[in-house]
Amino acid sequence: MTIYHTLAILSPWTVWLVYWMKASSWAKKTVKREDRLSRTVQSIPLIVGCALVALPDRLAGAWSLANTHFDSQQWTGIAIIIAGLTFSVWGRRHLGPNWSVSVTLKADHELVRSGPYALVRHPIYSGCLLAIAGAALVTEQWRGVIGFALIFASLAYKVRVEERWLSEYFGDPYRAYRREVRALVPWLY
């Protein structure tokens, strides 16, 4: 993998991040936030996983024009990145002002069950995981699989924390939602 492959991975993520930063200004006031230690436990594997997936093999030769070819698997990976990020944006837009970057409860927090939330309880995480899987296809290396596994573990931890909070806050309606809709992968997990 060269820097060109890294740029192909990071370009859609950069557009996504710009949107994410802009959209964060629309969030409701936070009334309860995840503690710093929990956030750190979740962030470390996320950061390491992203580095494994996105960074070129080595800096020496990374800018070489000799390896700029993209095969069909890599083009498929780029399409999956875009599809995953689009799904996460749909989830973010549907969640509206209830969204936050860390596990929080918002003022007048609402239980959203429509749109992508009818397919999975955490469509933002699902979309990001799909995009990371696409990035792993672009890398065509085992470190992409290891990076995906670390990111999955990070988000699975975050899901557990979030699920506990939402179950406490919403009670029976959220427990019913958990029985009816899978967390990250429709009909599976």
N, C-alpha and C positions, 0 to 999 in steps of 0.2 A: 504494500500500500504506500502510495506517495502522498505528498502534500496536496495533490490535485484531487485525490480520493477523499482526503480529509476535508478539503474545501467543499466538495460535493455533499458531504455529510453535514458540515456546519452551516452552509448557506441557508437551507430551509429552517434550521434551528434558530439562526439569527433573526430571520423574519418573524418566526414564532415568538422569540424572546422580546422583540420590539413591541409586538402586539401585546404580549403578556404584561410588559411594564406599563404600557398605556392603559390597559384594562384594569390594572390594580387600583387606579384612582377611583374606580366606580364602586369599590367595596364598602359595605356597611361598617360601622364602628365595631371594633373587637371588644368583647366583654370577658373572654377567657382565652388564654393562649397556652400552647404547649410549652413546657419548661425547656430551658436551654440544654440540659443534659440529654433529654429525649430527642431534641432536634439534632444535636451533634451525633448521637448514635445513628440516627437515620441518614445524616448527611455524608458521613465518611464513606460508606460503601457506594453511595450515589456518585460522589466525586471521583473515587478510584475507578468505578465502573465506566463512567463517561470518558475518563482518560484512556482506559484500555480500548474502548470502542473507537474513539475519534482521532487519537493522535497517530501520526505516521510511525512506521517501524523504527526508523532512526533518522536523526537529523542529517547525517551524511548521506547524500544521494536522494534525499526526499524531494528535491526540486528537479531531479533528472527528468528530461523529456522522454527518456527511453521507456518509461513505464506509465504513460498517461492513458493507456488503453482502458476502456470500460467494457467488460463483457456483459452478456445478457443478464447474468445473475446480479451484477452490480447495478445495472439499469433497473432491474426489478426491485432491488434494495432501495434505490432512490425513490421509486414510485411508492413503496411501502412507507418510507419515511414521511413523504408528503401526505399519504392517506392517514397515517397515525396522528400526525400533527393537526390535520384538519379535523379529525374526530375529537381530539382534545380541545380544540378551539370551540367546536360545537358544544361540548360539555361545559366549557368555561362560560360561553355566552348564555347557555340555558340556565346555569347556576346563578348568573347575574351577580347582584351585590352580596350574596352569601359566600362568595369565594374568598380564599386567603391562601397565601403561599405555605404557611405552616398550619398545623392542626389548631383551629380556633373555633370558638362559638361567637357568632355575631349578634348584635342587638336585633331582636325580632327575627331570629334565625328561622328559616322555612325549610321544610322537608320537600325537596324537589324529586318527583318520581316520573316526570314526563320527558319526552325527547330522548336523548341518549341515556338518561337515567332510568328509562324503562327497559333498556337492554342490559346495563351493568350499573352497579351502585357507584362506581368510581370511574366514569368515562375519561376523565382527564388523565388518570394514571394509566388506564388501558390504552389510550391513544399514544401516550408517551412510550409505553412499553412496546407497542407495535412499531413506533418510529425507531426505537433502539434496536429492535430485531431487524428492521430494514438496514440500519447502519451496520450491524454485524454482518449482514449479507454483503455489503459493500466492502468491508475489510477482508472478507474471505479468509479469516484466520481464527484460530482457537481463542485468541485473546478477546475477540469480539463476543464469543460465547461466554467466556468468563465474566466479561464486563456486563453482559446482559444479566447473568445470574446475580451479580452483585447489586445491580440496579433493581432487579425484581425483589431481592431480599430487602433492600431499603424501602421500597414502596409497600411490600407486604407488611413490614413493621409499622409503617405509617398508617396503613389501612386498619391494623389492629387497634392502634391508639384512637384513630378517628371513629371506628365502629363503637368502641367502648363509650366515647363521649356522646355520640349521637344516640346510642341506646339509652343512656342515662337521661339525656335531654328530651327526646321525643317519646320514650317509653314503648308501649305496645305498638303504635303505628310503625316505628322503625324496626322493631323485631319482626313484624309481619312483612315488611319490605325485605328484610334480610332472608326470610324464608322463600319469598317469591322471585327475587332477582339476585343473580350471582354477583360477586364482588368485582371481578376483573375480566373474566372471559365468559361471554354469554353461554348459558346452559352447561358450563363445565366447572368454573372456579370463581 
